[in-house]
Structure formats: structure tokens, C-alpha cells
Amino acid sequence: HLAVFIKLFLKERNAHILVWTTTPWTLAANVALAVNPNLEYCEVEIEQEELPVIVCSDVLHILKDRKYKIIKQFPGKELAGLSYEPILSGLEVQKQLEHRLVAWDAVDPSEGTGVVHIAPGCGREDYELGTKLGLAMLSPVDDEGIYVSGYGWLEGKRALSSAEEIIGHLRRKNKLFHHYMHKHSYPICWRCKNELIFRLVNEWFISCKDIRPAMIKASAKVKWQPEFMGKRMEDWLQNMGDWCISRKRFWGLPLPFYKCSACGKLTVVGSLDELEKSSDDDVKSVPELHRPWIDKIKINCPECGNKVSRIQEVGDCWLDAGIVPYSTRGYLKDRSAWKEWYPVEWICEMREQIRLWFYSMLFMGVTLDNRSPYERVLTHERVVAEDGRPFSKTSFMIKLDDVAEKMGVDTLRYYFASKNPANDIRFGYSLGYEARRRLLSFWNIYVFFITYARLDMPNFEKIKRLSDKFNSSDQWLLARLYLFVTDVTSAMEDYDTPTVIREFDSFTEDVSNFYVRTNRRRFWIGRLSEDRLIGYWSLYQVIRKTVIIMSPVVPFLTEAIWQEGIRPFDAQAPLSVHLADWPTLEEHWQNDKILREVKEVRKVLNLALRIRKRSNLKIRQPLSTLYLVGPKYIIESSKLMAATIRNEINVKQIEYLDSEESLQFEYLTLDFHKAGQVLRQNLSTVKALLEELSFDQMNYVVQQVKKKKNIDLPGWKEELPYNLFLVKVQPRPNIILERKENIVVALDIKVTEPLEREGWIREILRHCQVLRKDTELNVEDRINLAITTSSTQIRKAIEEYTSFIKDETLAVDIVEHLDDSSQVREISLSAGTVQISLTRV
């Protein structure tokens, strides 16, 4: 903006005082100059200036381009009360004003000259100072930003375009000291980006002095989430001014204020009935109580009988919003019915509503009912882009329609429900897709269930007589469901959606990665048995109760599952998940013991899987033995779920050991510090001989060293002192160990010929299943299977496992060639290649 330094004559000091502003348009409304009484000012002689110039001593640097000399220095309080000539000459509104310097502690010399131009009609701080000191209040422009009558040569001109003309006037009157373009922050309209100006106008206010203490007391009884938002509301209430309830707009709530121009009587019309009784006009003909129709209705002044029009202003929109708890629930019509819904339990909005909606409702509630109209409030922070950028209509934004189309509205709801509202919420497509991936984990559990349940159509009425036949994984699933429902119910009652989502994700992961994974074959092989019925019923309970719990968060996904996966198996189920009662639980499902046991077993599984990964052994390759060392409760838990461990790790047996000693063997290594001094250049030779020892030879020399006897090392010509060696421990050959806390798991990774053959078969089966999927076969479809290989070893393995292959692939027959197969898959095994193909029977 164009900034200007102005020199104004002080008659009492026969000197100029230097003033600075970045808003020349406000100079027409100047009524005073302010100085800081506690700062030091000085009178200086400046080259080419006829009179001395007064500025704050802290800002002499602004004169760096001019030669100057300090004449005297004095405190700012000596300037208070002095008069100065008007800044803009010839303006009618300025003629009757006293232009004096006033003391103001807020004057800051960091910018400008330490002398502030005061225009109470053009800025908040100036207005507050003017009110305090009783200064004149000049409002120079109308609501279009045009100078009004009384401002002489400025009348009819746009304020924001007047800077150059004002500077020209100052130059002609010899009041211009210097001007330049100054870069600074300045308010603009958030919608159109045009610059704003401040304008003093008359408005209507509600006094807050008397109601403030009651509002603070009522707010303290509200449960705020996050809790610090309650403190923010308290701060707002402590520092709020009177409520400005009027707006100079056309559209909005018409304020029902009628002020008589004859006698000054103010009438506030409280209802439509009151308006009809107070007016001679046809009120019922008004189509709606908004402008322009309402402005045509006049009332009769109750004091003098004069015809009175409504004031032009409309109401603050938060008057409408604040009265919602009363206006929407029939407060004036049926007070007893209204009380059934008052106060509301919970409301949610962004934190800005502390000083807007939450405040206005609190104001109304305390005024009308002496309490808050809400019991709990959840506030959230901004939603910003993934990289932290704010969303904006004019720059970067993501449209809701695009999000709904690309990732689904349930994903959006699920994502936002998972976020801590106390922090800015970052959102973008990559974050949304990650949320959808987590949400689809539950969908995949449902797909697994419904894929097989549609084939078997289990009858759950038979389940009661099977209650004593639930295996340990079923018991765990029901116990885990009990814990999930209990924890989520508590979080829901506390309106804590991040905890709801966190518990849902954890529960889904447990069900998917433990129960479904360890029970796959239970649903795949053979006919519907009692054991499989129990599995179906257990999964059904999980899906049914979970969709009810999650229906407020993901309403469409849960409704789809309810219609396709719940109602077909329960004729008494409600028509919609959104009509279902909150889940109830059987107390005997609660089983902390089985939860602890499975937790420990999963530790064993994870350690074993880590060994397989380290050793690059696929889970399809069977191994002979898993060794387990641990406390008694670990061993007992693992024995109860031994079959699960064997199947998941693909081992033939589990051995439970008291210690890990039997998994290790002792060996010797040189103590290089001592051996180097004795063996010198022969050190590497002895080291190599030591590494060449057989298992028995190594065991012998270890025992000699442990007995502190010198050893005869094969290949070395003389005895070696025992103290040159260290006894160390390592796993036995083909034994790989993993440990965590007090658990040690080991696998024998030696793959014998029988184990290798079984591994080939499992690899072939995996490719058969992939081929079934690629050829779009249904789960229940029977096939003819062709397996071709030139390897005699692989062919023998296929013959050995023919029945197993048929059962696993639903193959009616296994041949070497199919003429009508459209797809052939080739598999590379250690003993050769295999080609497989299949056709639907």
C-alpha cells in the first residue's frame, strides 16, 4: 500500500510533528494524534525543513536519508494536550473539532514515527480509544465505500481509490514529508479477495454483563471433548463483549424491532399474533416473514399511535442457530413435550463454533432455562490435505462427489471416525485407500463365510445341543467377540469413535489372521458336519454383532451384509441392520483364560513363521519338528492348541523341552588375545584346523578344555594349552532358533525326501487353486485335472498323494492330458517341471 509520512504544525511548540499511516483514506476522519507517554521523543532540525520536526527517539533511523541534528529530548507525556492543524484542510466535518495530541500506552515505535493518527470511525483500536477519551466519531464512507456529504473535495469518491489524490493535496499544502509503497498484512474478503475497509455504523446489541456469570457456570457442567475446549469456551465467555445481533444485509432473519420516529418508543414484536394485533395491515397476506414483504407491514406505536416501520437491519444468523433447541421442538406450543428432548445429549462441530453456534445456543439456554441446552460437545480441528495444505475453493480441493465415487462414502465415514479430533485431520486419496483396505479386511471375513454358507445353508437351530463341542479356537472367537463388544459399547457410550475404529481394526485382524486362517480347511473339506456347523455359527455371531456395532459408522456396507449374510439364516432378523437392537452377549462367552492362552500361542506361531522367513522356507514345505521351550503356562497353552500350531507352521510334530540345551552344541574358538601371543604366525593355521573338526571330534576337545586339560588337535604336531580356547554354544546343525521374552522356538529345517515330496504336492495344489480361480470356477465346481511331468520322482509323489489331491481340488479324475482345457500352467519344482490344466465337469 501507499504509505505516507505527514508533518503537522504544533502551534505551542512552533514545530512540526511527524505522523505515519498506510491507509491515507482514513485521514479524512482524523480527530487526534496519539503518543506514548512513557517513550522518549526528540525535536530535530532536518536539512531542507523550515521548522524542527518531532519524532520518537526510537525511530530516528527513518531519517537516514536526510541530515538531521537533535535539538532536545523529552518524554511523550509533555506532548499530550497540544493542538495541531487538521490533516486535510477544507473539510466541513473537521471545522468544529479540536485536534489534540492524546496519551496512549499502546503506541508502538516498531513501525512509523511513534505518533499515531487516530480515526475512531475507521478502526477497532481507534474506536476503543475514542470511546474511552470521548473523542468525536467520524464515519467518512457509506456502505459502498464512497465518501459521504461533509467531506468536501472527497465527496462521492471511492475510499480505496483516493490515496493518490490525498497525497497530492498534502503536497500542495506542504504537509507531505515522504511517501513510498509499503508491504504489510491487510484484510481481504475471503470470498472475492477484494480489500476491506473498516466502517463505523450503528448496530443493535444484547448486553452480556448480567448473563456472563451464569453462562460460565452452565458451561462448566458440560462435558467437552477434547477437554481443553471447555477452557476455550470459558476464556471466550470471560472476554466476550456485548453480542452484536444486527447485520446490514437484505436476506436474513428480520429483526422485529419497531422504533417510533415521533416519540422514540421501541417496540419488540414477539410473535405473529402480536404483529397482527399491532398492525392495521393485512399480515396474513404476507407470503413469508422475510424482506421485502415484512417491511411493508407497519405497526401502531403503543405510545403515540404513529405508524412505525420495522428497522432495516436483519439479525445475526447465530440468533437463528442459537434458538434451534427451542424453535424446532415446540417450546412455545407444547412445553411438556419439549422437555422430553431437552437438553440434547451430544452435539458436534468444528472448534470455531465455540464462539459461534455453541456460544449462541448456550446464551439462549441460560437465558430461557438457566442451563446449557447440551450435555456433551465434541469439537474437531480442520480437515487439511495429506501434505498439510489447507483446502480452498480457489486453490486445492477434493470434491466430495469425487471421493464418494472413487472410494465410497463408507470409507470416508470410517476414515474420519478413526481420527483424533483434537488434531488437524489430514485427508487425501492415498490415506483414503489405506482406510478402505483396512475396512475391506472385515468384508473379506464376510465373503469367506458367505461363500461356503450359501452352499451348506447351515441350520443354527441345532447349535444349542452342541455347546459342549466347541473347540478352543471357537471358544477364543466368542471370548474375543465378547471383549470387542464390551470395549466398543463403552467407547460408543463415550462418543469415542477413534477407539471404536481402533478396536474394530484390532478385532478384524485377530479374526482374519487367526481364526479364519486356522480354520480354512474346516469349511472346505467334506460335508456339513457338527464341527463345521459350530464354525459357521461362531463366525455368524461375529459378523452379525459386528455389523450392528459398525452400522452407525459404515451404514451401507453393514446393510449389504445384513441383507445378504444375516437375514437368509435368521427368519426373525429385523428388516434392516438399522432396526436391530444393540448386541447382547452370553456371559459364558467371557473367557479371559482362553484369550491369554491364544495370545501366547500366537507368539509361538509368529516366532516359527519368522524362522521360516529367515530360512527362505515357504509355508507349503512341510518340516519335521518344532521345538518349544518356555514357562509352564506357555507349554500348556501350546499343547491345547497343538493341532493349530502344526497346521499353521506345517510341521509333523512338536517337542516340548525343559531347556534349549538339547538344541545346541558346544564348540571351541580361539581366544585371539592369548592365542596370538603363543601361536603368532600359526594362528590362522590352528583356526582352520579347529573349523575342520567333525561333530564328535569337536565334542571331545570341548570336554578336554572344560576339564582344563591341554588338547591334541588333529593336524597339529604338539599339545595346545587349554587356556588358548573359549567354549561357545551354537544351535545344532539344521536347527534355527528364535526367542522373544521367555519363549524359545526352534525348527528343524532339514528337508528329507518324504518331506520334499509332500512339499511338491502342496506347491502343485496351490497352483491348482489359482488356476480354478483364473478359470472362474465356483467353489463347489468339480473338475477333471491333468498333471503332466517328465520327472519320475514327481510322478511317484503324485501317485502317492492322488487321493489327497482329489479331495483338495474337488477333482473327479487325474489324468496326464486334457484335450479341451483352455489354460495350462507350468510349475518349476526342484526335481523338474509340471504342467497342470483342468476343465469343469
Summary of the structure (lengths in Angstrom):
residues: 841
radius of gyration: 43.6
end to end distance: 84.6
largest distance: 134.7
contacts: 2483
relative contact order: 0.05
helix: 44%
strand: 21%
